[in-house]
Amino acid sequence: MNLTKNNRTDKNRKETFFKYLFLFCAFVAVISVFAITFFVFARGLKPFMPWNDSGYSLIDFLSGVEWRPGSDKFGILYMIIGSLLATIGAITIGVPIGLFTAVFIAELAPKKIANIVRPAVELLAGIPSILYGVFGLGMIVKILTKYSPNAQGQSLLATILVLTIMILPTVITMSETAIRAVPSCYRDGSLALGASKIQTVFKVIIPAAKSGIFAGVVLGIGRAIGETMAVMLVSGNPIAGIPTSLWDRVRPLTTNIALEMGYASGTHQDLLFSTGVVLFIFIMIINLALNKLVHNKIK
């Protein structure tokens, strides 16, 4: 009897231990988010505080189209527009390609071909971002240089193409998983009613998997707008100018931070943190908006 009681006590202790261990791990993630947010916002909002003697105008910061630290000009409007255009372009091209690839792997491809395409997609996801940038600089930029009216290949178009390739693994993997999770009875019922394979895919399977597909799109947008090293090599990084065509050079927010944080100091460094705050807010707004859209569509 005592032995049984001791075993139960030991079991309860183990259960309690692992319960609090898992709780601690969960809090580590939450605390990390709050710590990063607090640090970035504390440094990023510092230049605009009224008690800061070397303060900078928030309006000039958000509406300026020049970034010249030597002349005390810190405008990021053209960077915001460049980041948004690059992300929108990559999603516009990458999502249809990724979705159709996922449909092909999950529904249409013979098993032998699917076993070749799927590992290739997984390998694409494991390539370091700097290698995407090197490929973009050595291949995409070189090709675009031949057709660019500005005698340069580094441009918004090059940035879009590189980001498109980079988001494909995320969109494909998430979409394929969502499509495979659709119950087989959906397919069988559609085919039994006389629908073709393609009609079943577009009218039944994709609508049923839309929540997982949207999740892949959200993650793809997050990677596109937050990418740094690859974009730095192909975007051109001008110090001024709103892009008006695909051939114009752009300077995304992430690139601006990476280029100058290593040597910046004082107000210059604080305003780089302010750039990070703007980027953080954009990502949060996009994620919340897309999550709300997904939630409404599921309803």
N, C-alpha and C positions, 0 to 999 in steps of 0.2 A: 504494500500500500504506500509506504514511504517512498519507495523507488519510483512508483508511478507519479506520485506527487512531485518528486524532485524533477522528473522528466518534463512534467508540465510546466514547472517553474522555469527550467532552462529554456524550454521552447518559447515561453512568454517573454523571457529576457531577450532571446534572439529576435523575436518578432518586433519587440520595442526598439531594439538597437537598429535594425534595418529600417524601421519606420522613420526614426529620426535621422538616419543616414540619408535616406532618400529626400527627406524634408530639407536637410542641409544642402544637398546638391541642387534642389529646386531653388532654394534661396540664393545660392551662388550665382545662378543665371540672372535672377531678378536684381540682385544687388549690383551685378556687373553692368546691367543696362542703366540703372539709376546712377551708378558712379560715372560711367562714360558720359551720360547726358548732363550730369551736374558739372563735370569738369569742362566739357566743350562749351556749354552755355555760359559758365562763369567767365571763361577766357574770351569767348566770342562776343559777349555783350559788354565787356569792360570798356572798349573804345567809345561806346555811345552813352555812357553814364554821365550825368551832369556834373558830378564831382571830379571827373577825370580832366585834368588840366590840358592834356594833349588829345582831347576827344575829337572824334570825327563825325561828320554829319551822316546819320542813317539814310537820309534821302539821297545824298550824293553817292553813298556806297551802293545802294540798290538801283539807282537810276543812271549811274555813270557808265560810260562806254570806253573808258581808258583805264589801264592798270599800269601806272608809271610810279613805282615807289620812290624813285629819285626826285620826282616833282610833286610828291605828296598827292598823287591822284590814284584813288583806289575805287574804281567803278567796276561792278561785276554784272551789270545788266546783260552785256554781250556774252558773258560766260553762261549766264542762266539760259539765255535763248539758245546758245550753241549746245548746251547739255540736253535741253528739251528736244531740240530738233534731231540730235543724234539718237536719242532714246526712242523717239517716235518713229524715226526711219528704220531703226533696227527691229523694233517690234512689228512694224508694218510688213517688213519682208520676212522676218524670222518666224513669226507665229504661224502663218500659213504653211511655210516649208516644214516647220517642226511638226505641226499637226498632221499634215499629209504623210510625213515619214512615219509618225507613230501609228497612223491607221494602216499603212502598208505593212509595218512590222507585225502588228497585233492581229490584223484581219485578213490581209490579202497575200502576203508573201509566203512562198513555200518554206517549209521548215529549214531547209539547207541555206536558203538565202537569208532568212531571218537570223540564223545563227552566225552569219557573217556581218550583217548590218548592225545588229545590236552591240556586239563587242567593239565595232568601230566607233559607234556613238559613245560608248563608255570610255573608250580610249581618248576620244576628243574632249571629254569632260576632265580628264586627268592631265591635260597639257597645261603647263604653267602659262599664266597670262602674258609674261614677257615674251614667250615664244610666238604667241599670236601677234604681238607687236612687231617682232622681227620679221615674221612672215608677211605681215601687212606692209612693212617698210620695203622689204626686198622684192615683193611680188606685186601686191595690189597698187602701191604707190608708183612703182616703176611702170606699170601698165597705164595707169591713169595719167601719168605725165605726158604720154604720147597724145592724149586727147584733150587735156586741160587747156582752156584758153589763157590761163594764168601762168603757163610754163612751169607748173609744179603739180605734183601728185598728192602732196599732203593737203587734205581738204576735208570738208564735211562728208563728202561721198565716201572717201576712204575710211573715215571713222565709222560711218554707218555699216559699211561692208564688213569691217573687222568685228564690230559688235554683233552683227547678225550671226556670224560664224560662232562667236563665243556663247551666245544664248541658246543656240540650237540644242546642245546636250540637255540642258535643263528642261526646255519645252518638250522635247521628244520623250525623255524619260518619264516625266510627270504625266504627260498625255497618254503614253502607252500603258502605264500602270493603271490610270483611270479607266481606259478602254477595256483592259483585261478584267477589271473588277465588275464590269457590267454582267449581270446574270445571263447565262446562256439561253434562258427561256425567252428573253427579249428578242434574241436573234431568231430563235425557232418560231416564235409567234409571228414575227414579221414575215419571214420566208413562207410560212404556212398560209399567210393571207395573200400571197402572190407577189410580194415585193422582191425586187432584184437585190443582189448583194450590195451594190452601190447605194440603192435607195435605203436599204436597212442601215448602212453605215451612217448616212447623212441625216436620216429622218428618225432613227431610233437610238443607235449606239452613241453618237456624239452628243445629242441632247441629254442622254442618261449619264454621260461622263463629264458634263460641263463643269461641275464643281472642281474636279481634279484638274481639268484643262485650265481653268481660270487660275488655279493655284500655281500651275507651271508658268502661266503668263506673268503673274505677280512676281515670282522669283526671277523670271527673265528680265523684267523691268528693273528689279533691284540690282541685278548684276550689270545691266547696261548702264544705268545712271551712276553706279558706284565704281565702275572700272577705271583704273588709273594708268598702269604701266603700258598696256597695249595702246591705249588711246594717245598717250603722250608721244609715241613715236610716229603716229600717222596723222595727227590733227593739225599740226603746224604751229599752234600756240602763239597767235599774234598778241600784241599788247593793246590792241584797240580794234574796234570795228565790229558792227553787228553783221552776221552772215546773211547775205541776200540770195545766194545761189549755192548749189551743191559743190561748186568748185572753190568756194571761199574757205580760207583756213578758219578753224575754230579753236577756242581755248576752254575746254570744259572745267567745271568747278573743281573736280578732283585733281586734274592736271595742274591747276594753278597752285593748289596746296603742296603737291609733291615737288614741283619745280623750285619753290622758293623757301620752304620751311627750313631747309638745312642751313641757310645763312641769314634768315630774317631775324630781326630783333625789334624791341619796342613796339610802337604802334603798328608797324608793318607786320610783325609776327601776330599781334592780337587780331588784326584784320584778316589774316589767314585763318585763324580760328573762327572768325565771324563767317568766313566763306563756308567753313565746315558746318556751322549752325544752319545756314541757308540750305545746304545740301541735306542735312539731317531733317529739316522741316519738310523739304520737298519729298523725300523718301517716305516720311510718315504720312503725308497727305495722300500720296499715290497709293500706298498700301491700304490706308483706311478707306479710300474711295473705292478701290477695287474689291476689297473685302465686303463693303456694303453692297456693291453691285452683285457680287456672287451670292450674298445672303438673300437679296431680293429676288434673284432669279431662281434660287432653290425653292423659295416660298411659292 
